[in-house]
Amino acid sequence: MRQGFDNKKYIELQSDNIRKRIAQFGGKLYLEFGGKLFDDYHASRVLPGFEPDVKFQMLKTMAHDVEVVIAINANHIQQGKARGDLGIPYDEDVLRLIDIFRSHGLYVGSVVLTQYAGQPAADAYRHRLEQLGVTCYLHYPIAGYPHDIEHIVSEDGYGRNDYVETSRPLIVVTAPGPGSGKLATCLSQLYHEHRRGIQAGYAKYETFPIWNLPLNHPVNIAYEAATVDLDDANIIDPFHLEAHGETTVNYNRDVEAFPVLKAMMERIMGESPYQSPTDMGVNMAGYAISDDEACREAAKLEIVRRYFTACVDLKRSGTGEEQVERLLSIMKKAGVDENLSPARAAALDKEASTGAPAGAMVLSDGRVITGKTGVLLGAASALLMNALKAVTDVDPELPVIDDNAIEPICRLKTEHLNSENRRLHSDETLIALSITSATSPEAARVINGLEQLRGADAFFSVIISATDEALYRKLGITVCCEPKYERVSLYHK
């Protein structure tokens, strides 16, 4: 795919900027990490070439200076709040994050339970962390937060919180999801550090919106599309414009909260080191864009994907009309519509000509490949096979999966697993292809083409199964669906 982002340059610029910020505060910095530290697939879609774990790679270049603190809201533990992308509860995700950090040589110092008020599930989780040898601290709800600054920055406010013992210059404060209390954890630590006479500062690492791109740049508009459920909006940072005479972009919640945040830092540190929300940020992504036009095109496609995702969610749940309406407005602002990707027209045309659910995929070289539901393969499976044959130059009419590999799976599904649909999902199709590849050079050649599909764009004329969608995402293929079901019924598996 056409690349628009330079990872190497980004790592160099970003690590240098963070080191400068550490030095600015006398050798210790609490860095609030917004968004995903790794698995940042939104960034990789709108900034083609951006590796999903590049921020993680950057931290690894500073590993000896990094200590990770993970914040999790005790109310989220009690409620069983889960990550939408992974489907696992926040408390389990904390354990997953710790394992990943440690496996890559990053030191995890502790976990902070924020908003702790004796929740039974939080107590059980705290005990579990202790049994696992993970240090755990408690931060409490503060009456009048965030506006009663005199009370917040006092012995009865931040002073009640546990002081998190840290030992390294760069304290990365991250979390399993939004609302976990990262900012409050950082400010509480600043309060305790300054009471102890220790110099320390705060900064924020948020990739989007990119502060030095225009307000209506498609990459920044795509951020609005991605956060449509939060009702975020990109705006010009008025504080930065007044203080520095420079036009920069931030989002409304940070701008609205800045006067209170600035007042807190003034009370904690004597004076605020920042005159604007933009000043607080350290993100250098805008300087690593190597092909602006490629990023604009990719971001526009992402905006349309977000629209179709919202339409499918509305079809499935019956809720979310406001998000769909807002995304229509966002698409209009970006100058695009639902027909932007040629895959949609190809999929709908294929369905119209064959009478069967169909899909289409735009490959890296611009070719559009189609596939439809058949006797043994669903639309997602047929499209995947056709795309693999295309990228490996295998005759599209050549059967590459042995019937002896397909039939046992079909029988297992219908005779033993009580499935009404004997057609293979895409993951089952790859298993059958893999079995065949042991004796077939053509099948082996086809399966080796999987990596060439990374970055491809797929569209389906019907809502595909969660299993097929998950497999496509694992392969790095973006997926959109027309918001309609294959069958007219009330219940859909």
QUICORKA-V409381 format. One record per backbone hydrogen bond with DSSP energy under -0.5 kcal/mol. CO is the residue of the C=O (numbers start at 1). NH is the residue of the N-H. If there is no record, write none. Layout:
co:CO nh:NH
co:CO nh:NH
This chain:
co:4 nh:290
co:4 nh:291
co:5 nh:7
co:6 nh:10
co:7 nh:11
co:8 nh:12
co:9 nh:13
co:10 nh:14
co:11 nh:15
co:12 nh:16
co:13 nh:17
co:14 nh:18
co:15 nh:19
co:16 nh:20
co:17 nh:21
co:18 nh:22
co:19 nh:23
co:20 nh:24
co:21 nh:25
co:22 nh:25
co:22 nh:27
co:22 nh:28
co:23 nh:26
co:28 nh:201
co:29 nh:31
co:29 nh:171
co:30 nh:32
co:30 nh:203
co:31 nh:33
co:31 nh:173
co:32 nh:34
co:32 nh:205
co:37 nh:56
co:39 nh:41
co:40 nh:44
co:41 nh:45
co:42 nh:46
co:43 nh:47
co:47 nh:50
co:48 nh:4
co:48 nh:5
co:51 nh:54
co:52 nh:40
co:53 nh:57
co:54 nh:58
co:55 nh:59
co:56 nh:60
co:57 nh:61
co:58 nh:61
co:59 nh:62
co:60 nh:63
co:62 nh:65
co:62 nh:66
co:63 nh:66
co:65 nh:170
co:66 nh:107
co:67 nh:172
co:68 nh:109
co:68 nh:110
co:69 nh:71
co:69 nh:174
co:70 nh:112
co:71 nh:176
co:72 nh:114
co:73 nh:76
co:73 nh:77
co:74 nh:78
co:75 nh:79
co:76 nh:80
co:76 nh:81
co:77 nh:80
co:81 nh:90
co:83 nh:87
co:88 nh:83
co:89 nh:93
co:90 nh:94
co:91 nh:95
co:92 nh:96
co:93 nh:97
co:94 nh:98
co:95 nh:99
co:96 nh:100
co:97 nh:101
co:98 nh:102
co:99 nh:103
co:100 nh:104
co:101 nh:104
co:101 nh:106
co:102 nh:105
co:107 nh:68
co:107 nh:109
co:110 nh:70
co:111 nh:113
co:111 nh:137
co:112 nh:72
co:112 nh:114
co:113 nh:116
co:113 nh:139
co:114 nh:74
co:116 nh:141
co:119 nh:123
co:120 nh:124
co:121 nh:125
co:122 nh:126
co:123 nh:127
co:124 nh:128
co:125 nh:129
co:126 nh:130
co:127 nh:131
co:128 nh:132
co:129 nh:134
co:130 nh:133
co:133 nh:135
co:135 nh:111
co:137 nh:113
co:138 nh:162
co:139 nh:116
co:142 nh:145
co:144 nh:147
co:144 nh:148
co:147 nh:149
co:148 nh:152
co:149 nh:153
co:152 nh:154
co:152 nh:158
co:154 nh:157
co:154 nh:159
co:157 nh:160
co:157 nh:161
co:158 nh:161
co:162 nh:164
co:163 nh:165
co:169 nh:29
co:169 nh:171
co:170 nh:67
co:170 nh:172
co:171 nh:31
co:171 nh:173
co:172 nh:69
co:172 nh:174
co:173 nh:33
co:174 nh:71
co:177 nh:180
co:181 nh:185
co:182 nh:186
co:183 nh:187
co:184 nh:188
co:185 nh:189
co:186 nh:190
co:187 nh:191
co:188 nh:192
co:189 nh:193
co:190 nh:194
co:191 nh:195
co:192 nh:196
co:193 nh:198
co:194 nh:197
co:197 nh:199
co:201 nh:30
co:203 nh:32
co:204 nh:206
co:204 nh:282
co:205 nh:34
co:209 nh:211
co:210 nh:213
co:211 nh:249
co:214 nh:217
co:217 nh:220
co:217 nh:221
co:218 nh:222
co:219 nh:223
co:220 nh:224
co:221 nh:225
co:222 nh:226
co:223 nh:227
co:225 nh:228
co:227 nh:230
co:227 nh:231
co:227 nh:232
co:228 nh:231
co:233 nh:252
co:235 nh:250
co:236 nh:238
co:237 nh:241
co:238 nh:242
co:239 nh:243
co:240 nh:244
co:240 nh:245
co:240 nh:246
co:241 nh:245
co:246 nh:248
co:248 nh:237
co:250 nh:235
co:251 nh:254
co:251 nh:255
co:252 nh:256
co:253 nh:257
co:254 nh:258
co:255 nh:259
co:257 nh:261
co:258 nh:262
co:259 nh:263
co:260 nh:264
co:261 nh:265
co:262 nh:266
co:263 nh:267
co:264 nh:268
co:265 nh:269
co:266 nh:270
co:276 nh:280
co:277 nh:280
co:277 nh:281
co:278 nh:281
co:280 nh:204
co:284 nh:287
co:285 nh:288
co:286 nh:289
co:288 nh:6
co:288 nh:290
co:291 nh:295
co:292 nh:296
co:293 nh:297
co:294 nh:298
co:295 nh:299
co:296 nh:300
co:297 nh:301
co:298 nh:302
co:299 nh:303
co:300 nh:304
co:301 nh:305
co:302 nh:306
co:303 nh:307
co:304 nh:308
co:305 nh:309
co:306 nh:310
co:307 nh:311
co:308 nh:312
co:309 nh:313
co:310 nh:314
co:311 nh:315
co:312 nh:316
co:313 nh:317
co:314 nh:318
co:320 nh:324
co:321 nh:325
co:322 nh:326
co:323 nh:327
co:324 nh:328
co:325 nh:329
co:326 nh:330
co:327 nh:331
co:328 nh:332
co:329 nh:333
co:330 nh:334
co:331 nh:335
co:331 nh:336
co:332 nh:335
co:337 nh:340
co:341 nh:344
co:341 nh:345
co:342 nh:346
co:343 nh:347
co:344 nh:348
co:345 nh:349
co:346 nh:350
co:347 nh:351
co:348 nh:352
co:349 nh:353
co:350 nh:354
co:351 nh:355
co:357 nh:373
co:358 nh:461
co:359 nh:371
co:360 nh:459
co:361 nh:363
co:361 nh:369
co:362 nh:457
co:363 nh:366
co:367 nh:363
co:367 nh:369
co:369 nh:361
co:371 nh:359
co:376 nh:424
co:377 nh:374
co:378 nh:382
co:379 nh:383
co:380 nh:384
co:381 nh:385
co:382 nh:386
co:383 nh:387
co:384 nh:388
co:385 nh:389
co:386 nh:390
co:387 nh:391
co:388 nh:392
co:389 nh:394
co:390 nh:393
co:395 nh:398
co:397 nh:399
co:400 nh:402
co:402 nh:405
co:402 nh:406
co:403 nh:407
co:405 nh:409
co:406 nh:409
co:406 nh:410
co:407 nh:411
co:408 nh:412
co:409 nh:413
co:410 nh:414
co:411 nh:415
co:411 nh:416
co:412 nh:416
co:412 nh:417
co:413 nh:419
co:420 nh:422
co:424 nh:378
co:425 nh:429
co:426 nh:430
co:427 nh:431
co:428 nh:432
co:429 nh:433
co:430 nh:434
co:431 nh:435
co:432 nh:436
co:433 nh:437
co:434 nh:438
co:435 nh:438
co:436 nh:439
co:436 nh:440
co:439 nh:441
co:440 nh:444
co:441 nh:445
co:442 nh:446
co:443 nh:447
co:444 nh:448
co:446 nh:449
co:447 nh:450
co:449 nh:452
co:450 nh:453
co:451 nh:454
co:453 nh:456
co:456 nh:458
co:456 nh:478
co:457 nh:362
co:458 nh:480
co:459 nh:360
co:460 nh:482
co:462 nh:464
co:465 nh:469
co:466 nh:470
co:467 nh:471
co:468 nh:472
co:469 nh:473
co:470 nh:474
co:471 nh:475
co:472 nh:477
co:473 nh:476
co:476 nh:455
co:476 nh:478
co:478 nh:458
co:480 nh:460
co:482 nh:484
co:484 nh:463
co:487 nh:489
